[in-house]
Amino acid sequence: MQIREATVDEHSQALEIIRQAFVEYETILDPPSSVGWETVESFRARMGDGGVLVVEAHNQLIACVLYERRGSDTLYLGRLSVLPAYRGQGLAKQLILAVEAIAQAEGCQIIKIGVRLALPNLIAMYQQLGYIITEYHSHQGYPEPTYVTMHHQLLTTAA
């Protein structure tokens, strides 16, 4: 298996991985995820100043994660997705570590991610990797929090 930057021609495949990975959340998330109506154009816009990493196995894309630069010291990761048939192999963790490596190479000190409160297993996974909840947020029209922002402070290496 190989983790690499997706080519522009692979963005539609990455979006399809995300859609397939998010199917299980359709009945759980309120409000629903925007994945269902995302287009390749909106997918590219979501990346902003960033990119998408993919995992390739046997000439097939099986997982991906988006990352976006936010200021000089922060990378945001989102839409972490692994096709259901490939879960349980540590691919999500490998993708997170790959984003962290990009951040460190660019001198970023913080990784941020937003996670829905309805997905406590994902919050726990990030906490096991050193991410902490820093903020609670509500989607528009919801009086109670629906998601959290989590941060991970990267270790800086002395020059």
Backbone as a printed PyTorch tensor [residue, N CA C, xyz], in Angstrom:
tensor([[[  0.8430,  -1.1800,   0.0000],
         [  0.0000,   0.0000,   0.0000],
         [  0.8820,   1.2340,   0.0000]],

        [[  0.4020,   2.2350,  -0.6750],
         [  1.1700,   3.4670,  -0.8250],
         [  0.2810,   4.6620,  -0.5020]],

        [[  0.8130,   5.6030,   0.2920],
         [  0.1260,   6.8770,   0.5420],
         [  0.8190,   7.9230,  -0.3090]],

        [[  0.0140,   8.6830,  -1.0530],
         [  0.5740,   9.7070,  -1.9330],
         [ -0.4550,  10.7960,  -2.1640]],

        [[  0.0290,  11.8870,  -2.7280],
         [ -0.8520,  12.9910,  -3.1070],
         [ -1.6850,  12.5490,  -4.3080]],

        [[ -2.9740,  12.8260,  -4.2760],
         [ -3.8390,  12.4970,  -5.4100],
         [ -3.5650,  13.4430,  -6.5610]],

        [[ -3.7000,  12.9350,  -7.7700],
         [ -3.6310,  13.7950,  -8.9410],
         [ -5.0010,  14.4380,  -9.1390]],

        [[ -5.0490,  15.5090,  -9.8920],
         [ -6.3250,  16.1870, -10.1690],
         [ -7.3050,  15.2070, -10.8130]],

        [[ -6.8120,  14.3320, -11.6650],
         [ -7.6840,  13.3550, -12.3270],
         [ -8.2940,  12.3500, -11.3550]],

        [[ -7.7260,  12.2340, -10.1390],
         [ -8.2210,  11.2680,  -9.1540],
         [ -9.1910,  11.8870,  -8.1480]],

        [[ -9.4540,  13.1710,  -8.2540],
         [-10.3410,  13.8140,  -7.2880],
         [-11.7370,  13.2090,  -7.3000]],

        [[-12.2570,  12.8460,  -8.4580],
         [-13.5930,  12.2410,  -8.4920],
         [-13.5830,  10.8700,  -7.8120]],

        [[-12.4860,  10.1200,  -7.9420],
         [-12.3800,   8.8300,  -7.2510],
         [-12.3090,   9.0300,  -5.7410]],

        [[-11.5570,  10.0360,  -5.3030],
         [-11.4620,  10.3300,  -3.8740],
         [-12.8360,  10.7190,  -3.3240]],

        [[-13.5690,  11.5260,  -4.0630],
         [-14.9100,  11.9140,  -3.6340],
         [-15.8110,  10.6910,  -3.5230]],

        [[-15.6740,   9.7460,  -4.4200],
         [-16.4810,   8.5170,  -4.3540],
         [-16.1210,   7.6860,  -3.1260]],

        [[-14.8420,   7.6440,  -2.7540],
         [-14.4330,   6.9490,  -1.5220],
         [-15.1230,   7.6030,  -0.3240]],

        [[-15.1190,   8.9310,  -0.2940],
         [-15.7430,   9.6580,   0.8090],
         [-17.2290,   9.3350,   0.8740]],

        [[-17.8990,   9.3580,  -0.2570],
         [-19.3360,   9.0570,  -0.2810],
         [-19.6060,   7.6520,   0.2490]],

        [[-18.8170,   6.6730,  -0.2110],
         [-19.0190,   5.2970,   0.2470],
         [-18.7260,   5.1500,   1.7410]],

        [[-17.7110,   5.8470,   2.2170],
         [-17.3440,   5.7620,   3.6280],
         [-18.3750,   6.4250,   4.5260]],

        [[-19.0670,   7.4520,   4.0300],
         [-20.0130,   8.2020,   4.8420],
         [-21.4250,   7.6210,   4.8070]],

        [[-21.6720,   6.6060,   3.9740],
         [-23.0220,   6.0310,   3.8750],
         [-23.5330,   5.6010,   5.2460]],

        [[-22.6810,   5.0090,   6.0600],
         [-23.1290,   4.5120,   7.3680],
         [-23.5860,   5.6260,   8.3030]],

        [[-23.2290,   6.8630,   8.0050],
         [-23.6040,   7.9800,   8.8660],
         [-24.9170,   8.6380,   8.4610]],

        [[-25.5100,   8.2090,   7.3500],
         [-26.7190,   8.8620,   6.8340],
         [-27.8420,   8.9150,   7.8560]],

        [[-28.0140,   7.8710,   8.6510],
         [-29.1080,   7.8380,   9.6210],
         [-28.6740,   8.3480,  10.9940]],

        [[-27.3790,   8.6450,  11.1690],
         [-26.8460,   9.0500,  12.4650],
         [-26.6970,  10.5630,  12.5810]],

        [[-26.2610,  11.1960,  11.5070],
         [-25.9050,  12.6120,  11.5820],
         [-27.1090,  13.5320,  11.3980]],

        [[-27.2430,  14.4520,  12.3330],
         [-28.2610,  15.4870,  12.2580],
         [-27.5960,  16.7930,  12.6820]],

        [[-27.4320,  17.7440,  11.7620],
         [-27.8720,  17.7200,  10.3650],
         [-27.0570,  16.7370,   9.5320]],

        [[-27.6160,  16.3270,   8.4060],
         [-26.9160,  15.3870,   7.5390],
         [-25.6040,  15.9680,   7.0190]],

        [[-24.6930,  15.0870,   6.6940],
         [-23.4230,  15.5060,   6.1000],
         [-23.6730,  16.0870,   4.7160]],

        [[-22.8370,  17.0280,   4.3310],
         [-22.9350,  17.6220,   2.9940],
         [-22.2980,  16.7380,   1.9230]],

        [[-21.7390,  15.6060,   2.3080],
         [-21.0750,  14.7170,   1.3510],
         [-22.0080,  14.3220,   0.2180]],

        [[-23.2650,  14.0920,   0.5290],
         [-24.2150,  13.6110,  -0.4760],
         [-24.4120,  14.5340,  -1.6580]],

        [[-24.2810,  15.8210,  -1.4480],
         [-24.4860,  16.7580,  -2.5580],
         [-23.1970,  17.4480,  -2.9800]],

        [[-22.0770,  16.9520,  -2.4790],
         [-20.8000,  17.5410,  -2.8800],
         [-20.4560,  17.1460,  -4.3150]],

        [[-19.9140,  18.0890,  -5.0510],
         [-19.4650,  17.8480,  -6.4190],
         [-17.9370,  17.8550,  -6.4380]],

        [[-17.3490,  17.4670,  -7.5310],
         [-15.8950,  17.5180,  -7.6440],
         [-15.4160,  18.9560,  -7.4710]],

        [[-16.1770,  19.9080,  -7.9840],
         [-15.8070,  21.3150,  -7.8560],
         [-15.8430,  21.7750,  -6.3950]],

        [[-16.9070,  21.4160,  -5.6720],
         [-16.9800,  21.8080,  -4.2630],
         [-15.9460,  21.0540,  -3.4310]],

        [[-15.6450,  19.8300,  -3.8340],
         [-14.5960,  19.0290,  -3.1910],
         [-13.2520,  19.7520,  -3.3220]],

        [[-12.9540,  20.2100,  -4.5220],
         [-11.7000,  20.9400,  -4.7400],
         [-11.6820,  22.2530,  -3.9580]],

        [[-12.8110,  22.9270,  -3.9100],
         [-12.8900,  24.1830,  -3.1610],
         [-12.7110,  23.9380,  -1.6670]],

        [[-13.2070,  22.8070,  -1.1740],
         [-13.0820,  22.4580,   0.2420],
         [-11.6150,  22.3290,   0.6380]],

        [[-10.7840,  21.8730,  -0.2910],
         [ -9.3590,  21.7250,  -0.0140],
         [ -8.6960,  23.0770,   0.1930]],

        [[ -9.2350,  24.1090,  -0.4540],
         [ -8.6140,  25.4260,  -0.3270],
         [ -7.1420,  25.3580,  -0.6770]],

        [[ -6.3260,  25.8420,   0.2260],
         [ -4.8740,  25.7960,   0.0470],
         [ -4.3730,  24.5040,   0.6750]],

        [[ -4.5820,  23.4130,  -0.0200],
         [ -4.1950,  22.1150,   0.5160],
         [ -4.2020,  21.0600,  -0.5620]],

        [[ -4.6060,  19.8850,  -0.1870],
         [ -4.6180,  18.7860,  -1.1360],
         [ -5.3560,  17.5900,  -0.5790]],

        [[ -5.1810,  16.4690,  -1.2490],
         [ -5.7990,  15.2270,  -0.8050],
         [ -4.7650,  14.1150,  -0.9110]],

        [[ -4.6320,  13.3910,   0.1770],
         [ -3.7790,  12.2160,   0.1880],
         [ -4.6500,  10.9980,  -0.0360]],

        [[ -4.1250,  10.0360,  -0.7730],
         [ -4.8590,   8.8050,  -1.0270],
         [ -3.9920,   7.6110,  -0.6530]],

        [[ -4.6730,   6.5150,  -0.3480],
         [ -4.0040,   5.2340,  -0.1630],
         [ -4.3550,   4.4010,  -1.3780]],

        [[ -3.3250,   3.8740,  -2.0000],
         [ -3.5070,   3.0420,  -3.1840],
         [ -3.0190,   1.6340,  -2.8790]],

        [[ -3.8480,   0.6530,  -3.2210],
         [ -3.4780,  -0.7500,  -3.0740],
         [ -3.9520,  -1.4920,  -4.3110]],

        [[ -3.0730,  -2.2470,  -4.9110],
         [ -3.4220,  -3.0410,  -6.1000],
         [ -4.0560,  -2.1810,  -7.1920]],

        [[ -3.4540,  -1.0130,  -7.4320],
         [ -3.9110,  -0.0770,  -8.4610],
         [ -5.3230,   0.4370,  -8.2440]],

        [[ -5.7560,   0.4760,  -6.9770],
         [ -7.0870,   0.9910,  -6.6310],
         [ -6.9500,   1.9350,  -5.4550]],

        [[ -7.6570,   3.0640,  -5.4930],
         [ -7.6970,   3.9770,  -4.3550],
         [ -8.6770,   3.4260,  -3.3290]],

        [[ -8.2340,   3.3390,  -2.0570],
         [ -9.0660,   2.7110,  -1.0340],
         [ -9.3210,   3.6120,   0.1790]],

        [[ -8.6070,   4.7310,   0.2610],
         [ -8.7860,   5.6430,   1.3920],
         [ -8.2560,   7.0140,   1.0100]],

        [[ -8.7170,   8.0490,   1.7350],
         [ -8.2290,   9.3910,   1.4460],
         [ -8.4690,  10.3180,   2.6330]],

        [[ -7.8020,  11.4490,   2.5910],
         [ -8.0120,  12.5140,   3.5650],
         [ -7.6830,  13.8380,   2.8930]],

        [[ -8.4730,  14.8540,   3.1730],
         [ -8.1940,  16.1960,   2.6880],
         [ -7.4080,  16.9460,   3.7430]],

        [[ -6.5580,  17.8540,   3.3080],
         [ -5.8850,  18.7420,   4.2520],
         [ -5.8440,  20.1350,   3.6580]],

        [[ -5.8770,  21.1140,   4.5600],
         [ -5.9130,  22.5120,   4.1290],
         [ -5.0530,  23.3400,   5.0650]],

        [[ -4.2400,  24.1930,   4.4790],
         [ -3.4330,  25.1110,   5.2880],
         [ -4.3340,  26.2220,   5.8040]],

        [[ -4.2160,  26.5000,   7.0870],
         [ -4.9890,  27.5800,   7.7050],
         [ -4.0200,  28.4320,   8.5060]],

        [[ -3.5260,  29.4410,   7.8630],
         [ -2.5260,  30.2870,   8.5060],
         [ -1.1560,  29.6390,   8.4090]],

        [[ -0.2010,  30.2570,   9.0530],
         [  1.1800,  29.7840,   8.9210],
         [  1.5110,  28.6230,   9.8440]],

        [[  0.6530,  28.3600,  10.8450],
         [  1.0280,  27.3240,  11.8040],
         [  0.0220,  26.1890,  11.9330]],

        [[ -1.0050,  26.1340,  11.0610],
         [ -2.0720,  25.1520,  11.2310],
         [ -2.4240,  24.4540,   9.9210]],

        [[ -2.6320,  23.1400,  10.0130],
         [ -3.2270,  22.3650,   8.9280],
         [ -4.5360,  21.8030,   9.4600]],

        [[ -5.5590,  21.8400,   8.6300],
         [ -6.8530,  21.2560,   8.9620],
         [ -6.9910,  19.9790,   8.1510]],

        [[ -7.4050,  18.8980,   8.7990],
         [ -7.6660,  17.6770,   8.0420],
         [ -9.1470,  17.3760,   8.0950]],

        [[ -9.6540,  16.8310,   7.0220],
         [-11.0780,  16.5550,   6.9470],
         [-11.4060,  15.4440,   5.9790]],

        [[-12.6280,  14.9730,   6.0970],
         [-13.1630,  13.9400,   5.2100],
         [-12.2840,  12.6870,   5.2030]],

        [[-11.6930,  12.3640,   6.3440],
         [-10.9040,  11.1360,   6.4560],
         [-11.8240,   9.9620,   6.1540]],

        [[-11.4720,   9.1800,   5.1370],
         [-12.3780,   8.1330,   4.6620],
         [-11.6120,   6.8950,   4.2380]],

        [[-12.1010,   5.7430,   4.6970],
         [-11.5480,   4.4510,   4.3130],
         [-12.7170,   3.6070,   3.8150]],

        [[-12.5630,   3.0070,   2.6500],
         [-13.6300,   2.1420,   2.1440],
         [-13.9110,   1.0560,   3.1810]],

        [[-15.1930,   0.7320,   3.3910],
         [-15.5420,  -0.2360,   4.4340],
         [-14.7660,  -1.5560,   4.3680]],

        [[-14.4960,  -2.0700,   3.2030],
         [-13.7910,  -3.3570,   3.0690],
         [-12.3420,  -3.3000,   3.5560]],

        [[-11.8070,  -2.0970,   3.7350],
         [-10.3920,  -1.9470,   4.1130],
         [-10.2090,  -1.3850,   5.5250]],

        [[-11.2750,  -1.3030,   6.2840],
         [-11.1740,  -0.7680,   7.6420],
         [-10.5210,  -1.7880,   8.5730]],

        [[-10.0160,  -1.2730,   9.6880],
         [ -9.4050,  -2.1470,  10.6790],
         [ -7.9600,  -2.4930,  10.3810]],

        [[ -7.3540,  -1.8240,   9.4010],
         [ -5.9720,  -2.0980,   9.0230],
         [ -5.0380,  -0.9470,   9.3870]],

        [[ -5.5570,   0.0350,  10.0910],
         [ -4.7340,   1.1670,  10.5010],
         [ -4.5420,   2.2280,   9.4370]],

        [[ -5.3440,   2.2030,   8.3790],
         [ -5.1770,   3.1670,   7.2900],
         [ -5.5220,   4.5880,   7.7260]],

        [[ -6.5450,   4.7450,   8.5560],
         [ -6.9150,   6.0890,   9.0300],
         [ -5.7400,   6.6910,   9.8020]],

        [[ -5.1570,   5.9170,  10.6890],
         [ -4.0190,   6.4100,  11.4630],
         [ -2.8520,   6.7590,  10.5520]],

        [[ -2.5890,   5.9270,   9.5450],
         [ -1.4980,   6.2130,   8.6130],
         [ -1.7300,   7.5150,   7.8580]],

        [[ -2.9740,   7.7630,   7.4510],
         [ -3.2870,   9.0100,   6.7570],
         [ -3.1310,  10.2140,   7.6810]],

        [[ -3.5710,  10.0760,   8.9230],
         [ -3.4080,  11.1650,   9.8860],
         [ -1.9260,  11.4660,  10.0860]],

        [[ -1.1290,  10.4250,  10.2580],
         [  0.3160,  10.6150,  10.4390],
         [  0.9540,  11.2440,   9.2020]],

        [[  0.4450,  10.9100,   8.0190],
         [  0.9710,  11.5100,   6.7870],
         [  0.6640,  13.0060,   6.7360]],

        [[ -0.5380,  13.4000,   7.1650],
         [ -0.8820,  14.8290,   7.2220],
         [  0.0090,  15.5170,   8.2590]],

        [[  0.2240,  14.8630,   9.3840],
         [  1.0990,  15.4410,  10.4020],
         [  2.5200,  15.6240,   9.8680]],

        [[  2.9950,  14.6920,   9.0500],
         [  4.3330,  14.8140,   8.4610],
         [  4.4060,  16.0000,   7.5080]],

        [[  3.3410,  16.2100,   6.7400],
         [  3.2850,  17.3810,   5.8580],
         [  3.3510,  18.6550,   6.7040]],

        [[  2.5640,  18.6750,   7.7660],
         [  2.5450,  19.8490,   8.6440],
         [  3.9300,  20.1290,   9.2130]],

        [[  4.5840,  19.1070,   9.7050],
         [  5.9140,  19.3020,  10.2880],
         [  6.9120,  19.7720,   9.2380]],

        [[  6.8300,  19.2050,   8.0370],
         [  7.7500,  19.6060,   6.9670],
         [  7.5570,  21.0730,   6.5970]],

        [[  6.3290,  21.5680,   6.7640],
         [  6.0340,  22.9630,   6.4300],
         [  6.1590,  23.8970,   7.6300]],

        [[  6.5520,  23.3700,   8.7740],
         [  6.7150,  24.1990,   9.9610],
         [  5.4310,  24.4920,  10.7000]],

        [[  4.3590,  23.7770,  10.3750],
         [  3.0970,  23.9530,  11.0950],
         [  3.2010,  23.2710,  12.4540]],

        [[  2.5200,  23.8390,  13.4320],
         [  2.5830,  23.3020,  14.7890],
         [  1.2750,  22.6750,  15.2580]],

        [[  0.1870,  22.9460,  14.5370],
         [ -1.1290,  22.4950,  14.9980],
         [ -1.8670,  21.8010,  13.8590]],

        [[ -2.5170,  20.6870,  14.1960],
         [ -3.4560,  20.0340,  13.2930],
         [ -4.8280,  20.2050,  13.9210]],

        [[ -5.8200,  20.5960,  13.1260],
         [ -7.1980,  20.7390,  13.5960],
         [ -8.0990,  19.8020,  12.8050]],

        [[ -9.1760,  19.3910,  13.4550],
         [-10.2060,  18.6060,  12.7830],
         [-11.5350,  18.8760,  13.4720]],

        [[-12.6060,  18.8160,  12.6980],
         [-13.9530,  18.9010,  13.2570],
         [-14.5600,  17.5070,  13.2560]],

        [[-15.1710,  17.1250,  14.3740],
         [-15.7660,  15.7880,  14.4940],
         [-17.1640,  15.9270,  15.0910]],

        [[-18.1110,  15.2390,  14.5070],
         [-19.4870,  15.2730,  15.0030],
         [-19.5930,  14.5790,  16.3600]],

        [[-20.3580,  15.1690,  17.2470],
         [-20.6050,  14.5690,  18.5630],
         [-21.3490,  13.2420,  18.4450]],

        [[-22.0860,  13.0570,  17.3600],
         [-22.8190,  11.8080,  17.1370],
         [-21.8900,  10.6440,  16.7950]],

        [[-20.5870,  10.9190,  16.6780],
         [-19.6110,   9.8810,  16.3180],
         [-18.5390,   9.7540,  17.4110]],

        [[-18.9500,   9.3200,  18.6200],
         [-17.9990,   9.2630,  19.7300],
         [-16.8180,   8.3340,  19.4800]],

        [[-17.0050,   7.3130,  18.6520],
         [-15.8880,   6.4160,  18.3420],
         [-14.7860,   7.1490,  17.5860]],

        [[-15.1510,   8.0970,  16.7350],
         [-14.1390,   8.8690,  16.0140],
         [-13.4490,   9.8680,  16.9420]],

        [[-14.2200,  10.4710,  17.8330],
         [-13.6080,  11.3710,  18.8170],
         [-12.5900,  10.5940,  19.6420]],

        [[-12.9510,   9.3900,  20.0780],
         [-12.0430,   8.5540,  20.8730],
         [-10.7920,   8.1830,  20.0830]],

        [[-10.9470,   7.8820,  18.7860],
         [ -9.7900,   7.5420,  17.9570],
         [ -8.8080,   8.7090,  17.9100]],

        [[ -9.3240,   9.9100,  17.6960],
         [ -8.4530,  11.0740,  17.6460],
         [ -7.8100,  11.3420,  19.0080]],

        [[ -8.5670,  11.1460,  20.0760],
         [ -7.9960,  11.3500,  21.4050],
         [ -6.8390,  10.3780,  21.6560]],

        [[ -6.9690,   9.1560,  21.1840],
         [ -5.8860,   8.1760,  21.3310],
         [ -4.6390,   8.6090,  20.5720]],

        [[ -4.8110,   9.4320,  19.5570],
         [ -3.6780,   9.9140,  18.7600],
         [ -3.1630,  11.2680,  19.2620]],

        [[ -3.6680,  11.7230,  20.4090],
         [ -3.1640,  12.9480,  21.0130],
         [ -3.9570,  14.2060,  20.7230]],

        [[ -5.1200,  14.0660,  20.0860],
         [ -5.9640,  15.2300,  19.7990],
         [ -6.8230,  15.5220,  21.0140]],

        [[ -7.0450,  16.8080,  21.2800],
         [ -7.8930,  17.2020,  22.4010],
         [ -9.0220,  18.0930,  21.8930]],

        [[-10.1610,  17.9850,  22.5610],
         [-11.3100,  18.8370,  22.2250],
         [-11.0130,  20.2410,  22.7250]],

        [[-11.1100,  21.2070,  21.8230],
         [-10.8370,  22.5890,  22.2070],
         [-12.0640,  23.4880,  22.1180]],

        [[-13.0540,  23.0930,  21.3140],
         [-14.2460,  23.9270,  21.1520],
         [-15.4500,  23.0550,  20.8190]],

        [[-16.6100,  23.5010,  21.2730],
         [-17.8880,  22.8860,  20.9010],
         [-18.6170,  23.8640,  19.9930]],

        [[-19.2730,  23.3360,  18.9510],
         [-19.9660,  24.1790,  17.9740],
         [-21.3540,  23.6080,  17.6810]],

        [[-22.2260,  24.4750,  17.2270],
         [-23.5560,  24.0700,  16.7810],
         [-23.7180,  24.4390,  15.3140]],

        [[-24.3010,  23.5190,  14.5530],
         [-24.6650,  23.8590,  13.1850],
         [-25.7830,  24.8990,  13.2240]],

        [[-25.9070,  25.6630,  12.1610],
         [-26.9350,  26.6980,  12.0880],
         [-28.3130,  26.0950,  12.3400]],

        [[-29.0460,  26.7220,  13.2440],
         [-30.3970,  26.2720,  13.5580],
         [-30.4670,  25.2400,  14.6760]],

        [[-29.3450,  24.8330,  15.2260],
         [-29.3180,  23.8390,  16.2960],
         [-28.8880,  24.5210,  17.5960]],

        [[-29.7140,  24.4220,  18.6350],
         [-29.3810,  25.1190,  19.8850],
         [-28.2680,  24.4430,  20.6830]],

        [[-28.1150,  23.1480,  20.5380],
         [-27.1010,  22.3920,  21.2730],
         [-25.9030,  22.1030,  20.3660]],

        [[-24.7310,  21.8890,  20.9450],
         [-23.5580,  21.5550,  20.1210],
         [-23.7880,  20.2850,  19.3050]],

        [[-23.2900,  20.3170,  18.0720],
         [-23.3870,  19.1580,  17.1850],
         [-22.0160,  18.6270,  16.7730]],

        [[-20.9700,  19.4270,  16.9790],
         [-19.6230,  18.9610,  16.6350],
         [-18.5810,  19.6750,  17.4810]],

        [[-17.3910,  19.0940,  17.4780],
         [-16.2790,  19.6680,  18.2280],
         [-15.1260,  19.9520,  17.2800]],

        [[-14.2950,  20.9080,  17.6840],
         [-13.0060,  21.0990,  17.0390],
         [-11.9830,  20.4420,  17.9500]],

        [[-11.1050,  19.6630,  17.3440],
         [-10.0350,  19.0090,  18.0820],
         [ -8.7120,  19.5150,  17.5400]],

        [[ -7.7330,  19.6630,  18.4200],
         [ -6.3910,  20.1340,  18.0480],
         [ -5.3620,  19.0900,  18.4630]],

        [[ -4.3090,  19.0380,  17.7030],
         [ -3.1380,  18.2410,  18.0880],
         [ -1.9180,  19.1390,  17.9220]],

        [[ -1.2090,  19.3250,  19.0090],
         [  0.0180,  20.1430,  18.9990],
         [  1.1620,  19.2290,  18.5780]],

        [[  1.8120,  19.5640,  17.4820],
         [  2.9330,  18.7680,  17.0040],
         [  4.1970,  19.1110,  17.7740]],

        [[  5.0140,  18.1310,  17.9770],
         [  6.2960,  18.3580,  18.6300],
         [  7.2010,  19.0770,  17.6410]],

        [[  7.8550,  20.0960,  18.1070],
         [  8.7890,  20.7980,  17.2430],
         [ 10.1840,  20.2410,  17.4710]],

        [[ 10.9290,  20.1640,  16.4110],
         [ 12.2960,  19.6550,  16.5190],
         [ 13.2480,  20.8300,  16.5660]],

        [[ 14.1950,  20.7390,  17.4320],
         [ 15.1880,  21.8260,  17.5550],
         [ 16.1080,  21.8250,  16.3540]],

        [[ 16.4330,  23.0180,  15.8880],
         [ 17.2920,  23.1380,  14.7060],
         [ 18.7420,  22.9460,  15.0800]]])
